[in-house]
Amino acid sequence: MYKSPFLTEIYEFMLARNYSKRTIKTYISWIKDFIYFNNKQHPKTLGAKDVEQYLTYLAVQRNVAPSTQSVALNALVFLYEKFLEKPLGDVSAFTRTKKQTKLPVVLTQEEVKCLFNYIPTSYKLPIGILYGSGLRRMELVRLRVQDIDLDMKQIRVWNGKGFKHRLTTLAEELLPAIERQIMRVKVYLAEDLENPTYAGVWMPYALERKFLSANKTLGWQYLFPATRLSVDPHSKKLRRHHIDESIINKVIKKAGHNAGISKTISCHTLRHSFATHLLQSGVDIRTVQQQLGHADVKTTEIYTHILKQGASGVKSPLSQLF
């Protein structure tokens, strides 16, 4: 896949350990950039000082965002600690990109209701789950049929951010639509099984080897499958993938525009709104933390800060004049 045997080796190493395709592509891109920055020297000949110089260059010369610099650091730590088995040690002596506090955009419940009036019927269910369960965009599209627990009204999220699993709530109002969606998946599967070249849905490699025929069972199919079969670029097998995650964001942005909502709206806006509305309804912060899958409650506390700074917290002195 890569011209460089070294990068190809990293690619195969990550693939064998079930890293997501997106993570593999991102990490290899930063590792390649690091190598070019050091005049194509092999990383084995480089060390912590070289990594620090590179990260400083990203901040000072390329003016990258704090999150971008952080991803580059993660990629290089992976390279040395996991792949080369040559831990870097302390690499804290680099210039960090100045991090500006970014407050999340939150919709009111009325705005969410208005937004849904402009969501096309075919996307009301996935976007309803985004808001109603507080999922991230990739968590949504990677849902399998068996991840939906209709009886307990909850969703099992596997390998979310940080490879963590969690349970999150499922709105009872979505159950009929989910049942209809599962029937659609069942129809797709029946059609696919009639195709002699169909290799089954993609499964994590260890599970595919352990449960040989599971990838052709209903439970393992994506809840929101693509409308067409496609060839997996890695295995070269014919499969049915999930829908393209980018289309979800486009639908939300267009609906927000048509609804006349001036706020910048994305998939993550609905996740922020989910958390804020839970807190407004009296749900305790630890429960919200668990629902969102945050490792640290401090990450969740940003939503309490939003609530305290608004009309429910600090009252403007102008209000005292009228």
Sequence and secondary structure as in RCSB ss.txt:
>XXXX:A:sequence
MYKSPFLTEIYEFMLARNYSKRTIKTYISWIKDFIYFNNKQHPKTLGAKDVEQYLTYLAVQRNVAPSTQSVALNA
LVFLYEKFLEKPLGDVSAFTRTKKQTKLPVVLTQEEVKCLFNYIPTSYKLPIGILYGSGLRRMELVRLRVQDIDL
DMKQIRVWNGKGFKHRLTTLAEELLPAIERQIMRVKVYLAEDLENPTYAGVWMPYALERKFLSANKTLGWQYLFP
ATRLSVDPHSKKLRRHHIDESIINKVIKKAGHNAGISKTISCHTLRHSFATHLLQSGVDIRTVQQQLGHADVKTT
EIYTHILKQGASGVKSPLSQLF
>XXXX:A:secstr
  SSHHHHHHHHHHHHTT  HHHHHHHHHHHHHHHHHTTT  GGG  HHHHHHHHHHHHHTS   HHHHHHHHHH
HHIIIIIIS         S              HHHHHHHHTTS GGGHHHHHHHHHHT  HHHHHT BGGGEET
TTTEEEE S GGG  EEEE  GGGHHHHHHHHHHHHHHHHHHHTSTTB      HHHHHHSTTGGGSGGGSBSSB
 SS EE TTT  EE  B  HHHHHHHHHHHHHHTT  S   HHHHHHHHHHHHHHTT  HHHHHHHHT SSHHHH
HHHHHHHHHSTTTS  GGGGG 
